[in-house]
Amino acid sequence: MEQTWVILFQFILIVMFSISASLKLFQTPSMVHHWNQYKYPMWAMFVVAAGELIGVLIMITTIWIPGNKDYAAALFIVLMLGAVHAHLVRAKHKPIMAVNAILMLGLSVSLLFQ
């Protein structure tokens, strides 16, 4: 049986990335505003949303295939490294803007190396 913290981290990542992908897919004004600050093309927002949804689906499959946790965590790590870069380097946001991405990065890294 999985440790409780592993299941909790998986649940948090599923919820957070589902929300993040939804904000991108529905092109909420705040997400479009941030995306413009990152200076990425708008189509890339949908590519990132697709990556987030793929990670969510893979993480859900860990119920039946526990080894998939590593694949989802690795994908989330790549996405969150990109998010931290977008906030701090491309948009030059204050570090507080990258806190959520850093937290999701930390959860993903801890799952990958548990």
N, C-alpha and C positions, 0 to 999 in steps of 0.2 A: 504494500500500500504506500502511496505517495505521502511524503511529509505534508503536514497541513500548510506550511508556508509555501510549498511549491504550488499547491492547488490555489491558494489565495493569490499568489503572484500571477498565475495563469489567468484567473478570473479577472483580475485588475487589468491585465494587458488586453484581454478580449474586449472588455467594456470600453477602455480608453481608445483603443484603435478603431473600434466600431464607431464611436462618436467622432473621432478625427476623420475617418473616411467619409462619414455622412456629411460633415461640414464641407468637405471638399466637393463631394458629388452634387450636393444641393447648392453649391456656389454661394454660401452665405456671405453677406457683405464683409464681415470681419475677416473671413478666410481670403476672399478676393483681395481685400486691402493688404493683408500681410503678404500674399503671393506677389502682388505688385511691388512691394518693398524688397522682396527677395530678388527681383529682376529675373525671374524664371519665366519661360513662356507658359501661357495659361494651360495648354494641353498637358504640360508636365504635372499639373495639379491632379489630373485624372489618372495619370500613370502612377503617381504616388498613392492615390486613393486605392487604386487596384492592388498595389503592393500591400497596402495595409489590410485590405479585405482578404487577400490570399493568406497573409500571415494569421489573421483571425480564424479563417477556415482551417488552416493547418493546426493551429493551437486547439481548436475544438476537437479535431480528430485524435488528439492525445488521449481522449477517453478510451479509444479502442486501440490506438497505436502509440504507446507511450514514447517511443523513440522520435516521433515527429516534433516533440517539444524542442529539440535542438535545432531543427530546421526553422521553425517559427521564430525562436529566440534569435537565431543568426540573422534572419531577415529583418526583424525588428531592430537589431543592433545597427545594421547598415542604414535603415531608414532614420533612426534617431541620431546617428552621427551626421547624416545629411541635414536633419532638422537643426541640430546645434550649430552646424556651420552656417546654415541659412540665417538663423537669428543673429549670431554673433559676428559673422564675417560679412555676409552679403548685405544684410539689412542694418548692420551695426546697432542692433537693439541693445538695451541695457541687459546685463546678465539675468535679471529676474525673469525676462521673457523666455529664457531657455530652461527654466527650472523644470517644467513639466517634461520636456524632452530628456533632460538629464536624469530625472527620476525614472522614466520609462526605459532609458538606456541602462540604468543601474539594475532594474528588475530583470531586464532581458539578459544582461551579463550574468547575474546571479543564477538565473535558470540554466543558462548554457553551461556554466562551470560547476553546477551542483553535483 
